[in-house]
Amino acid sequence: MKKISIIGLGLIGGSVGLALNGAGVQGLHLVGYSRRPEAAAKARVRGAVAETARSLAACVEGAGLVVLATPVTAMEAILREIGPILPEGCIVTDVASTKAMVMRWAAESLPQGVSFVGGHPMAGKEVAGIEAAESGLFKGCTYCLCAGPGAAPAAVETVVSMVNLLGAKPYFVGPAEHDSYVAAISHLPMLVSTALVSATVGSSVWREMSRMAATGYRDTTRLASSDPTMSSDIYTTNRESLGRWLDVFIRELESLREGIAADGPELEARLRRIKDARDLWQRGGASLPETAAEPSGGWGRFFFGNLLSSSPVRGRRGR
């Protein structure tokens, strides 16, 4: 019996459990923990976990792999609590949207003999909770990985194997790079979406204007419906990178405003260049480089059984 513990049974934790349970690997035993008993009960009923624990200690006891799927700011206390009681050889990973602070907390709290491999699936929804979890949430998505400095190679392989089982594509990236990149392409869009809603609903004519709001407004503001606790945690744990990208974005808005005021042909040419750049990205023209890497075998294969071990690992192993 190979025990996997999932701490946090919301959208992401629940989806991890559903995907692993649906992968058909023999001998896996998924145990979950949530500070909300109703979420734990729903996760068990939905089949995301086979068993729920009443405490963190009971959840991680005897675990070979622990997945942290809580809001990011909760992870510091969780790592501090479970560190002394994790079994030798245990592997800990997470799904947090920011990596540098989580990696530091793990280094401070986890003992020697326990490997930490940070993770972040580039997938999700604007709705939260176990009710929204689905087994196919990670299919085809990029799954960022940051190996801790003391992580055993077999532990890294095990997490790569888990990512393959989820249907995602592993991509190794350093924590500082990760936080800078996601600040631009994930966190900034959430903040821009929120700012647009705040600007419009605060208008004295919002009641009338809202009747005219259609697909453009709906699609652009979708991320403003994200869980506020999750969003706040993301912003505060990645404030420096997000602040830098906010400065860039504000300068871009100011430049576009100047172009609109100038009322010249340069504005259309600039808009066309921007459109072409986005169209190229959608066609895959700005895809990330990749290098194939064959997992070496060992504990990861033992833990998960016969996996898709020939799947390429994207990106570079952390610097």
C-alpha positions in Angstrom: 0.0 0.0 0.0 1.4 3.4 -1.1 0.0 6.2 0.9 -0.4 9.7 -0.6 -1.6 12.5 1.7 -3.5 15.5 0.3 -3.7 18.5 2.6 -6.4 20.8 1.4 -9.4 19.4 -0.5 -10.6 22.3 -2.6 -10.5 22.7 -6.3 -6.9 21.8 -6.9 -6.4 19.2 -4.1 -9.7 17.5 -5.0 -8.8 17.5 -8.7 -5.4 15.9 -7.8 -7.1 13.2 -5.9 -9.7 12.5 -8.6 -7.0 12.3 -11.3 -4.8 10.0 -9.3 -7.7 7.7 -8.3 -8.8 7.6 -12.0 -5.3 6.8 -13.2 -5.7 3.1 -12.5 -2.5 2.6 -10.5 -2.8 -0.4 -8.2 -2.1 -0.1 -4.5 -2.5 3.7 -4.0 -4.2 4.8 -0.8 -5.2 8.5 -0.8 -5.8 10.1 2.5 -7.1 13.7 2.7 -7.3 16.4 5.3 -9.2 19.7 5.4 -9.8 22.1 8.2 -13.4 22.1 7.0 -15.1 18.8 7.9 -17.8 19.3 5.2 -15.2 19.7 2.5 -13.5 16.5 3.7 -16.8 14.6 3.6 -17.6 15.8 0.1 -14.1 14.8 -1.1 -14.6 11.3 0.2 -18.0 11.0 -1.3 -16.8 12.2 -4.7 -13.9 9.7 -4.7 -11.1 12.3 -4.4 -9.7 10.4 -1.4 -10.4 7.0 0.1 -10.1 8.2 3.6 -10.1 11.5 5.6 -8.0 12.3 8.7 -9.0 14.4 11.6 -5.6 15.9 12.1 -2.5 16.8 10.1 -0.5 14.3 12.1 -2.9 11.4 11.2 -3.0 12.5 7.6 0.8 12.3 7.0 1.6 9.3 9.2 3.3 6.7 7.1 2.9 8.8 3.9 5.3 8.4 1.0 4.1 11.5 -0.7 2.4 14.6 0.8 0.7 17.1 -1.5 0.0 20.6 0.0 -3.0 22.1 -1.7 -4.0 24.9 0.8 -3.9 28.6 0.3 -0.2 29.6 0.1 0.0 31.6 3.3 -1.2 28.5 5.3 1.7 26.4 4.1 4.3 27.9 6.4 2.5 26.8 9.6 1.6 23.4 8.0 5.2 22.7 7.0 6.4 23.7 10.5 3.8 21.3 12.1 4.4 18.3 9.9 8.1 18.6 9.5 9.1 16.8 12.8 6.7 13.9 12.2 7.2 13.0 8.5 8.7 9.6 7.9 12.2 9.2 6.6 12.2 9.2 2.8 8.9 11.1 2.6 8.4 13.5 -0.4 6.6 16.8 0.0 5.2 18.8 -2.9 2.8 21.7 -3.2 0.5 23.4 -5.8 1.0 27.0 -4.7 0.9 29.8 -7.3 4.1 31.3 -5.9 7.3 29.4 -5.2 10.1 31.4 -3.7 8.5 31.8 -0.2 7.2 28.3 -0.1 10.6 26.9 -1.0 12.1 28.9 1.8 9.6 27.7 4.3 10.2 24.1 3.3 14.0 24.5 3.7 13.4 25.9 7.2 10.9 23.3 8.4 11.6 20.0 6.7 14.3 17.7 8.2 17.1 15.9 6.3 15.8 12.8 4.7 12.6 14.5 3.5 12.6 15.9 0.0 10.7 18.9 -1.1 9.8 19.5 -4.8 7.7 22.6 -5.3 5.0 22.5 -7.9 2.5 24.7 -9.6 0.0 23.4 -12.2 -0.9 26.2 -14.7 -4.6 25.2 -14.6 -7.6 26.2 -12.5 -11.0 27.9 -12.6 -12.5 31.1 -11.3 -14.6 29.0 -8.9 -13.3 27.3 -5.8 -14.2 24.3 -3.7 -14.4 20.5 -3.9 -17.6 20.9 -5.8 -15.7 22.3 -8.8 -12.9 19.6 -8.7 -12.6 17.4 -11.8 -10.3 14.6 -12.8 -9.3 16.2 -16.1 -8.4 19.7 -14.8 -4.7 19.2 -15.5 -4.9 17.5 -18.9 -2.3 19.1 -21.2 -1.4 21.9 -18.9 2.1 23.0 -18.0 3.1 21.9 -14.5 5.9 24.0 -13.1 8.4 22.1 -10.8 11.1 23.6 -8.6 13.3 21.0 -6.9 14.6 21.9 -3.5 18.3 21.9 -3.0 18.3 18.7 -0.9 15.7 16.8 -3.0 16.8 13.3 -3.9 16.8 12.5 -7.6 14.4 9.7 -7.0 12.0 12.1 -5.2 12.1 14.5 -8.2 11.3 11.5 -10.5 8.4 10.5 -8.3 6.8 14.0 -8.6 7.4 14.0 -12.3 5.6 10.6 -12.4 2.7 12.1 -10.5 2.5 15.0 -12.9 2.4 12.6 -15.8 -0.4 10.7 -14.2 -2.3 13.9 -13.9 -2.0 14.4 -17.6 0.1 17.5 -17.3 3.5 18.4 -18.8 6.4 18.9 -16.3 8.4 22.1 -16.7 11.4 22.7 -14.5 12.0 26.4 -13.6 13.8 28.2 -10.8 11.6 29.7 -8.1 12.6 33.4 -8.8 12.0 32.9 -12.5 8.7 31.2 -11.8 7.5 34.0 -9.6 8.4 36.7 -12.1 6.9 34.8 -15.1 3.5 34.0 -13.3 3.3 37.6 -12.0 3.1 38.7 -15.6 0.9 36.0 -17.2 -1.3 34.9 -14.3 -1.3 37.3 -11.3 -1.4 40.6 -13.3 -4.4 39.4 -15.4 -6.3 38.6 -12.1 -5.5 42.1 -10.8 -6.4 43.8 -14.0 -9.7 41.9 -14.1 -10.4 42.9 -10.6 -9.5 46.6 -11.2 -11.8 46.7 -14.2 -14.8 45.4 -12.2 -14.0 47.9 -9.4 -13.8 50.8 -11.8 -17.1 50.0 -13.5 -19.3 48.8 -10.7 -18.3 52.0 -8.8 -19.8 54.2 -11.4 -23.0 56.1 -10.7 -24.5 54.7 -13.9 -23.5 51.0 -13.3 -27.2 50.0 -13.1 -27.8 51.1 -16.6 -24.4 50.1 -17.9 -24.6 46.6 -16.6 -27.6 45.9 -18.9 -25.3 46.5 -21.8 -22.3 44.4 -20.5 -21.9 41.4 -22.7 -19.3 38.8 -23.7 -16.3 41.2 -23.9 -16.9 42.4 -20.3 -17.7 38.9 -19.1 -14.6 37.3 -20.6 -12.3 40.1 -19.5 -13.5 40.2 -15.9 -13.8 36.4 -15.4 -10.8 36.2 -13.1 -12.3 38.8 -10.7 -14.5 35.9 -9.5 -11.5 34.0 -8.2 -11.4 33.1 -4.6 -10.4 36.3 -2.7 -8.4 34.4 0.0 -6.4 32.7 -2.7 -5.9 35.9 -4.7 -4.8 37.9 -1.7 -2.3 35.2 -0.7 -0.9 35.2 -4.2 -0.5 39.0 -4.3 1.2 39.3 -0.9 3.6 36.4 -1.4 4.7 37.7 -4.9 4.4 41.5 -4.3 7.8 42.4 -5.6 7.5 40.6 -9.0 3.9 41.7 -9.3 4.8 45.3 -8.5 7.4 45.4 -11.3 5.0 44.1 -13.8 2.3 46.5 -12.6 4.8 49.3 -13.4 5.3 48.0 -16.9 1.5 47.6 -17.4 0.8 51.1 -16.2 3.4 52.6 -18.5 1.9 50.6 -21.4 -1.6 52.0 -20.6 -0.2 55.5 -20.4 1.5 55.1 -23.8 -1.7 53.8 -25.3 -3.6 56.8 -23.9 -1.1 59.1 -25.5 -1.5 57.3 -28.8 -5.3 57.6 -28.6 -5.0 61.4 -27.9 -2.6 61.9 -30.8 -5.2 60.5 -33.2 -2.6 59.4 -35.8 -1.8 56.4 -38.0 0.7 55.1 -35.4 -2.1 53.9 -33.1 -3.5 51.5 -35.6 -0.1 50.2 -36.6 0.7 49.6 -32.9 -2.6 47.8 -32.3 -1.9 45.6 -35.3 1.5 44.7 -34.0 0.0 43.8 -30.6 -2.7 41.7 -32.3 -0.1 39.9 -34.5 1.9 39.1 -31.4 -1.1 37.5 -29.6 -2.1 35.6 -32.7 1.4 34.2 -33.0 1.3 33.1 -29.4 -2.1 31.4 -29.9 -0.6 29.5 -32.9 2.2 28.3 -30.7 4.8 30.6 -32.2 6.0 31.7 -28.7 6.2 28.3 -27.2 8.9 27.5 -24.6 12.0 25.5 -25.5 12.1 22.0 -24.3 14.6 19.3 -23.7 13.8 15.6 -23.5 14.9 13.8 -20.3 14.4 10.2 -19.6 13.6 9.4 -15.9 16.2 7.1 -14.5 13.9 4.6 -12.8 14.0 3.9 -9.1 11.7 4.9 -6.3 9.3 6.9 -8.5 8.6 3.9 -10.6 8.3 1.7 -7.5 5.9 4.1 -5.9 3.6 4.6 -8.8 4.0 1.4 -10.8 4.4 1.3 -14.6 4.1 5.0 -15.6 4.6 7.0 -18.8 8.3 7.3 -17.9 9.3 8.1 -21.5 7.4 11.4 -21.4 9.7 14.4 -21.9 10.4 16.7 -19.1 10.1 20.3 -20.2 12.5 23.1 -19.3 15.6 23.0 -17.3 16.3 21.5 -13.9 16.4 24.4 -11.5 19.5 26.6 -11.3 
